């Protein structure tokens, strides 16, 4: 049954560019749930077979990396699926081999790791904003394909997504963050500088693709102006890249509860949270 699902995904992927399916909000929620359940099956297969999976998410600010990662991981077991979003390197890390700080976060057998930005910081923000030298940038461009081929030869599955947002849509989302107190924390001074240097970032992305879009680990571009469509398109594509089967499960039977008597302490002896709300079940 799972194998048939894999074939269906591949066929759908081949048709998508010619005949994308329009969905209502309700249908989106239903399809998202179906795909999330398949992600659970994939996660179980990864654990069952001892696979090591790394997914990189890159793109401009407001492209939707966090939203897609949130929906991918919503039903997954956090013991085996980790999200890595590293802060700026420390002074000590700046003296290390560039890839060193990322290696410690790579998965062991049976794990998936999702990078919300990755070692490609050097090809983007570090290069554009002058946080690395020209020599360091050029060395990264030469070394990165070799580094990724080394990971793949070791048996690691590496998948790279570039989330593409248009100029107009990014501006709309930035204004939304500025005017929404619940989202203002997402907007940093660096984001504003990146917005001002749109062309520089575009050229940096083009150079990154020219050097690092390799056969063993290609870049997959996802259009994200429509966030909900992007969620479905990316998850469906991701599921098509790793063949998996449903892992057999043993029948689970609840054991009988202890028959020894037990008296619960009175609620008055505990610090109970006030019942401020009542919600219909």
Secondary structure, DSSP 8 states (H G I E B T S, - for coil): -HHHHHHHHHHHHHHHTTS-----HHHHHHHHHHHHHHHHHHHHHHHHHT-EEEEEEEESTTSSHHHHHHHHHTTS-TTTEEEE---S--HHHHTS-TTHHHHTTS--TTEEEEEES-GGGTTTHHHHTTSS-HHHHHHHHHHHHHHHHHHHHTT-EEEEEEEE--HHHHHHHHHHHHH-TTTGGG--HHHHHHHHTHHHHHHHHHHHHHHH--STT-EEEEE-SSHHHHHHHHHHHHHHHS-----------------S------GGGS-----------
